[in-house]
Amino acid sequence: MLASAGGLLASMTIASGAAIDPSRVVDVAGDAGFRTDGAGKSFSRGVAARAGFVFHRVRFLERPLLEPGLHLALAYIASQQRPPGALAALELRLPKPLSPADGAAANAAYPAALRNAGFTVAGDLRPEARSNMAPLADPPAALSIHAFTFAIPAPPGAPTAPDYVISGHPDISDSGELIAGHDYSSAGMQQKATFILGWLTDRITELGGDPARATGFQIYTRHAIDGIIVDPLSRSPLSRAGFTLIPGDPPGTAFELEFDVRSVSRESVL
């Protein structure tokens, strides 16, 4: 997700336009083990593991609320002998899509929740990737954590291509244009999906990753997707491992379709 058209996106301090620009990618300080693309006030465009590290994704079987979930994530990260700064990505769940004002308020409270849980919050920018969505089935009572990802030392023989997690991105351009407007026909959904797939692929390229190594691809929408399965989804390397459809809404009330993608070496359920 990125700047414009809603409070959840407005806090991102990133350049307008989706052109590939590797100069935005910087190493996160210390022993974090990853690089970040366009760190923002609440999250970044995406992250990639540094040389010598891979990503470990942990999904909660029962979603905890944000702050208790952050405590659990910190404890798990510590149990793997990794520092708090190794937290690379969060996947969040909302009770319902947020208005721009509510989204801005949620983003403003986010750094305090991290700090209260014991994560270091230095400066105004957050390096983690992040996805938000409001599921139709079993929506949470309040903002909750679905999964988190952190960097761990790479095992012997790990691929040289880096693991990555790209933040969820909706059907809106960096300049604030809602792609295909409110057209939910097959043609409209194809246009939206084509744009999002291109944006995600560009971010992977920007981080030095390989789109064909995607291990997880998630779709968030309440609209029918049968018109996009053959084209463009099946024609994209991001969906080589298949995809997961989670019926629901992107985080902002202005959006109708969102994707995120990851390439991680290890996945667990907590």
CORWO-V591638 format. One record per residue. N is the residue number from 1. SS is DSSP state (2 for helix, 1 for strand, 0 for the rest). BURIAL is b if it has 16 or more other ideal C-beta (glycine too) atoms within 10 Angstrom, else e. D_LAST is the distance of its C-alpha to the last C-alpha in whole Angstrom. Layout:
# CORWO-V591638
n={N;N}
ss={SS;SS}
burial={BURIAL;BURIAL}
d_last={D_LAST;D_LAST}
This chain:
# CORWO-V591638
n={1;2;3;4;5;6;7;8;9;10;11;12;13;14;15;16;17;18;19;20;21;22;23;24;25;26;27;28;29;30;31;32;33;34;35;36;37;38;39;40;41;42;43;44;45;46;47;48;49;50;51;52;53;54;55;56;57;58;59;60;61;62;63;64;65;66;67;68;69;70;71;72;73;74;75;76;77;78;79;80;81;82;83;84;85;86;87;88;89;90;91;92;93;94;95;96;97;98;99;100;101;102;103;104;105;106;107;108;109;110;111;112;113;114;115;116;117;118;119;120;121;122;123;124;125;126;127;128;129;130;131;132;133;134;135;136;137;138;139;140;141;142;143;144;145;146;147;148;149;150;151;152;153;154;155;156;157;158;159;160;161;162;163;164;165;166;167;168;169;170;171;172;173;174;175;176;177;178;179;180;181;182;183;184;185;186;187;188;189;190;191;192;193;194;195;196;197;198;199;200;201;202;203;204;205;206;207;208;209;210;211;212;213;214;215;216;217;218;219;220;221;222;223;224;225;226;227;228;229;230;231;232;233;234;235;236;237;238;239;240;241;242;243;244;245;246;247;248;249;250;251;252;253;254;255;256;257;258;259;260;261;262;263;264;265;266;267;268;269;270}
ss={0;0;0;0;0;0;2;2;2;2;0;0;0;0;0;0;0;0;0;0;0;2;2;2;1;1;1;0;0;0;0;0;0;1;1;1;1;0;0;1;0;0;0;1;0;1;1;1;1;0;0;0;1;1;1;1;1;1;1;1;1;1;1;1;1;2;2;2;2;2;2;2;2;2;2;2;2;2;2;0;0;0;0;2;2;2;1;1;1;1;1;1;1;0;0;0;0;1;0;2;2;2;2;2;2;2;2;2;2;2;2;2;2;2;2;2;2;0;0;0;0;0;0;0;0;1;0;0;1;1;1;1;1;1;1;0;0;0;0;0;0;0;0;1;1;1;1;1;1;1;1;1;1;0;0;0;0;0;0;0;0;0;0;1;1;1;1;1;1;1;0;1;0;0;0;0;0;1;0;0;0;0;0;0;0;2;2;2;2;2;2;2;2;2;2;2;2;2;2;2;2;2;2;2;2;2;0;0;0;0;2;2;2;0;0;1;1;1;1;1;1;0;0;0;0;2;2;2;2;0;0;0;2;2;2;0;2;2;2;0;0;0;0;1;1;1;1;1;1;1;0;1;0;0;0;0;0;1;1;1;1;1;1;0;0;1;1;1;1;0}
burial={b;b;b;b;b;b;b;b;b;b;b;b;e;b;e;e;e;b;e;e;e;e;e;b;b;e;e;b;e;e;e;b;b;b;b;b;b;b;b;b;b;b;b;b;b;b;b;b;b;b;e;e;b;b;b;b;b;b;e;b;e;e;b;b;e;b;b;e;b;b;e;b;b;b;e;b;b;e;e;e;e;b;b;b;b;b;b;b;b;b;b;b;b;b;e;e;b;b;e;b;e;b;b;b;e;b;b;e;e;b;b;e;b;b;e;e;b;e;b;e;b;e;e;e;b;b;b;b;b;b;b;b;b;b;b;e;e;e;e;b;e;e;b;b;b;b;b;b;b;b;b;b;e;b;e;e;e;b;e;e;e;b;b;b;b;b;b;b;b;b;b;b;b;b;e;e;e;b;b;b;e;e;e;b;e;e;e;b;b;b;b;b;b;b;b;b;b;e;b;b;b;b;b;b;e;b;b;e;b;e;b;e;b;b;b;b;b;b;b;b;b;e;e;e;b;e;b;b;e;e;e;b;b;e;e;b;e;b;b;e;e;e;b;e;e;b;e;b;b;b;b;b;b;b;b;b;b;b;b;b;b;b;b;b;b;e;e;e;e;e}
d_last={26;29;33;35;35;33;31;28;29;32;31;30;33;33;37;38;38;35;37;36;36;35;36;33;31;30;28;26;28;27;24;22;22;23;25;26;28;30;28;28;28;25;23;25;26;24;22;23;22;25;27;25;22;19;16;12;10;7;6;5;6;8;10;11;14;15;16;14;11;13;13;9;10;13;12;9;12;14;13;13;17;17;19;18;20;18;16;17;16;14;14;15;16;20;22;25;26;28;31;32;33;30;28;30;29;25;26;28;25;23;24;24;21;20;22;21;18;20;20;23;25;28;31;31;28;25;24;20;20;19;19;20;20;21;20;23;20;18;19;18;20;20;18;14;12;10;9;10;12;14;17;17;20;21;22;25;26;24;26;28;27;25;21;21;19;22;22;22;26;28;31;33;35;35;39;37;39;37;37;39;39;38;39;36;39;38;40;38;35;36;37;34;32;34;34;30;30;33;31;28;30;32;29;27;31;31;28;30;27;28;27;28;25;22;19;18;20;20;22;23;26;28;30;31;30;33;35;33;31;34;35;34;30;31;34;31;29;26;26;26;23;23;22;19;21;20;23;23;25;25;24;28;31;33;31;30;28;25;24;21;21;19;19;17;17;13;10;7;4;0}
